[in-house]
Amino acid sequence: MSGTSDKIKGYANEAVGNIKQGVGKLVGSEKLQAEGMVQEVKGDVQKTVGSVKDAVSDAHDSATSSSTADKASGHYNDAVGSAKQAVGRAVGSTELEADGLAQEARGEGQKISGDIKKTIGR
């Protein structure tokens, strides 16, 4: 579950987004500028997802109990869900935004499950 490929895609999308914005300004195209801005945000989100994946992977590797693994997975799904919602709103995709909301809710459930397991000693 390495986040390296997400980070690379993120940097690429940020760069292309910046170029689109610059070209849009140069030729006076607000549409191209907006597309560039959206692509730059998408790149930033991808980099964040990559970082979260790396953090969750590290946490999962060091987890000594199922409660810790549940909580780590919960934090991952919570973060990725939030990112999907933000991108969905930015690009006007209600489907992506809803998918993100569902993933975020799944993450919250996993974190609660981890807390319960910790309380009962699992």
Order of alpha helices (4+ residues) and beta strands (2+ residues): alpha-alpha-alpha-alpha
